[in-house]
Amino acid sequence: MTGPLQVGPSAEATGLARVLNRYFSRAAPYCAHQIARL
């Protein structure tokens, strides 16, 4: 019973980590560009 309960959240965390990693990989260069303009 602990198997599915552990797999579910970990799978969601992995998906969330991928989304955040993808977002920051796009946002980081943009933010760096904005900071460089200041």
C-alpha positions as CSV (number, residue, x, y, z in Angstrom):
1,M,0.0,0.0,0.0
2,T,3.0,2.3,0.5
3,G,4.2,1.6,-3.0
4,P,1.6,3.6,-5.0
5,L,1.5,6.3,-2.3
6,Q,5.3,6.8,-2.8
7,V,5.3,6.5,-6.6
8,G,2.4,9.1,-7.1
9,P,4.0,12.1,-5.3
10,S,7.4,11.3,-6.6
11,A,6.1,11.1,-10.2
12,E,4.4,14.4,-9.7
13,A,7.5,15.9,-8.2
14,T,9.6,14.6,-11.2
15,G,7.1,16.2,-13.6
16,L,7.1,19.4,-11.7
17,A,10.9,19.5,-11.6
18,R,11.0,19.0,-15.4
19,V,8.5,21.8,-15.9
20,L,10.4,24.1,-13.6
21,N,13.7,23.2,-15.2
22,R,12.3,23.9,-18.6
23,Y,10.9,27.2,-17.4
24,F,14.1,28.4,-15.8
25,S,16.1,27.3,-18.8
26,R,14.0,29.8,-20.8
27,A,13.6,32.5,-18.1
28,A,17.3,32.6,-17.0
29,P,18.7,34.0,-20.3
30,Y,15.8,36.5,-20.5
31,C,16.4,37.7,-16.9
32,A,20.1,37.9,-17.6
33,H,19.4,40.0,-20.7
34,Q,17.1,42.3,-18.7
35,I,19.7,42.7,-15.9
36,A,22.4,43.4,-18.5
37,R,20.3,46.2,-20.0
38,L,20.0,47.9,-16.6
